[in-house]
Amino acid sequence: MNLSINASFLPHVDAAESLAFYRDVLGFEVRLDVGSGQMRWITVGPAGQPDTSIVLTPPVADPTISEDERLAIESLMAKGSFGAIVLASTDVDAVFAEVESRGADIVQEPMDQPYGLRDCAVRDPAGNMIRIQQRS
């Protein structure tokens, strides 16, 4: 079987803020931007990796979501517990310095983890956790 990851989805609270974060802080390309206002689906991804994307979506655009479910999703997003993604770099310390200088919301500075990885963590404007791991 030959499979690859094409797209992952993360929710946004403010489409313009999320677009600015992924484009200006992380340096991702904007590949598609459809919809308007808060009902925008924005596809971004790392330059040079056209087959790997993140789709930033409205968190509760699905009309089958109940009011209780919407409130639960919004509560989890506010805590930063709803969405997450792990990125990798050959120099996590340099990437951290760059995203910090660009105003990222820092959760954890680079550190060696007890499970053998060096990583750091930031949050996007919607509260999604973004961990960046050192890749050999």
Backbone torsions as a table, in degrees:
resi	resn	phi	psi	omega
1	MET	NA	134.7	-178.9
2	ASN	-117.3	101.9	-179.0
3	LEU	-123.7	150.7	172.0
4	SER	-142.7	161.3	177.4
5	ILE	-86.0	121.5	179.7
6	ASN	-94.8	-50.1	-177.2
7	ALA	-146.8	144.2	170.8
8	SER	-120.4	156.3	-175.9
9	PHE	-116.8	135.7	173.2
10	LEU	-130.1	141.9	179.1
11	PRO	-79.2	152.8	171.8
12	HIS	-121.8	153.2	174.6
13	VAL	-100.4	-40.6	178.7
14	ASP	-128.5	110.4	-174.8
15	ALA	-58.2	-43.3	-177.6
16	ALA	-65.9	-42.0	178.2
17	GLU	-64.4	-43.3	-179.9
18	SER	-65.4	-42.1	177.0
19	LEU	-58.6	-47.0	-179.9
20	ALA	-61.7	-40.4	-180.0
21	PHE	-63.5	-52.8	-175.7
22	TYR	-68.8	-33.1	179.7
23	ARG	-81.0	-50.7	-169.8
24	ASP	-90.8	-31.0	179.9
25	VAL	-90.8	-48.5	-179.3
26	LEU	-88.7	-14.7	178.0
27	GLY	77.0	21.3	179.7
28	PHE	-76.3	154.5	173.5
29	GLU	-80.5	146.1	171.2
30	VAL	-92.9	121.4	-175.0
31	ARG	-104.5	-29.0	-179.8
32	LEU	-158.7	140.3	179.2
33	ASP	-142.4	103.3	-176.9
34	VAL	-122.2	153.4	-178.1
35	GLY	93.0	-168.2	179.0
36	SER	-153.2	162.1	-179.3
37	GLY	57.5	-134.0	178.6
38	GLN	-85.4	-5.5	177.3
39	MET	-97.3	53.7	179.5
40	ARG	-112.0	140.1	172.6
41	TRP	-113.6	115.6	-174.8
42	ILE	-116.3	122.0	179.6
43	THR	-101.3	124.7	-180.0
44	VAL	-129.4	162.2	176.8
45	GLY	-171.0	164.0	-179.0
46	PRO	-69.2	139.2	176.9
47	ALA	-57.7	141.4	178.8
48	GLY	81.3	1.1	178.4
49	GLN	-129.7	66.7	-173.6
50	PRO	-65.1	-16.6	-178.4
51	ASP	-93.0	3.2	-179.9
52	THR	-124.9	121.8	-176.1
53	SER	-137.2	158.8	169.0
54	ILE	-118.1	130.6	176.5
55	VAL	-104.2	118.4	177.5
56	LEU	-89.4	120.8	-170.6
57	THR	-125.9	156.3	169.4
58	PRO	-63.6	135.4	-173.0
59	PRO	-71.0	-25.6	-175.6
60	VAL	-130.6	44.6	179.2
61	ALA	-78.0	-17.1	-178.5
62	ASP	-70.7	118.4	-177.6
63	PRO	-68.4	-10.8	179.5
64	THR	-86.6	-5.1	179.4
65	ILE	-75.3	129.0	179.8
66	SER	-76.9	168.4	177.8
67	GLU	-62.4	-40.7	177.9
68	ASP	-63.1	-41.7	177.9
69	GLU	-64.2	-42.4	178.5
70	ARG	-59.5	-45.5	179.5
71	LEU	-63.7	-39.8	178.4
72	ALA	-64.0	-44.2	179.0
73	ILE	-62.1	-47.2	-179.5
74	GLU	-63.0	-36.7	177.5
75	SER	-65.5	-45.5	178.7
76	LEU	-64.2	-39.2	177.8
77	MET	-63.0	-42.2	-178.8
78	ALA	-61.8	-30.3	178.5
79	LYS	-86.5	-9.3	-176.2
80	GLY	78.2	23.5	-175.9
81	SER	-108.4	5.6	-173.9
82	PHE	-95.3	-53.0	-176.7
83	GLY	-119.1	150.2	178.3
84	ALA	-157.0	156.5	175.3
85	ILE	-149.4	150.6	177.5
86	VAL	-115.2	124.8	175.8
87	LEU	-107.4	167.4	179.5
88	ALA	-136.5	152.0	178.9
89	SER	-147.5	153.1	174.8
90	THR	-79.1	-11.0	178.2
91	ASP	-144.3	81.3	-175.7
92	VAL	-62.5	-32.5	180.0
93	ASP	-66.7	-41.2	178.6
94	ALA	-67.6	-41.4	178.5
95	VAL	-63.5	-43.8	179.0
96	PHE	-58.1	-47.6	-179.7
97	ALA	-58.2	-40.3	-179.8
98	GLU	-68.1	-48.7	-178.3
99	VAL	-68.7	-32.0	175.7
100	GLU	-64.9	-43.1	-179.6
101	SER	-66.6	-21.8	179.0
102	ARG	-92.3	5.6	172.2
103	GLY	93.8	18.3	179.5
104	ALA	-63.8	149.2	174.5
105	ASP	-78.2	105.6	-174.0
106	ILE	-80.8	130.2	175.1
107	VAL	-104.5	-42.1	-178.7
108	GLN	-150.2	128.0	174.6
109	GLU	-71.1	162.4	179.4
110	PRO	-55.3	134.9	177.8
111	MET	-155.0	155.7	175.9
112	ASP	-83.1	123.2	-178.1
113	GLN	-87.7	153.4	179.8
114	PRO	-65.4	-16.3	179.5
115	TYR	-93.3	12.3	169.7
116	GLY	99.0	-0.5	179.1
117	LEU	-107.5	152.1	168.0
118	ARG	-104.4	129.2	-179.8
119	ASP	-152.8	173.1	174.0
120	CYS	-140.7	173.7	-179.4
121	ALA	-146.4	141.8	174.4
122	VAL	-135.3	167.3	174.3
123	ARG	-117.4	144.4	173.3
124	ASP	-84.4	175.0	-176.4
125	PRO	-59.8	-22.2	178.1
126	ALA	-87.4	-3.8	-178.8
127	GLY	95.4	-0.3	179.1
128	ASN	-64.3	134.0	178.8
129	MET	-78.0	131.4	175.9
130	ILE	-123.7	111.7	176.2
131	ARG	-99.0	139.7	178.5
132	ILE	-121.2	117.2	-175.8
133	GLN	-101.5	150.0	172.9
134	GLN	-74.0	126.6	176.1
135	ARG	-107.2	134.9	-178.6
136	SER	-60.8	NA	NA
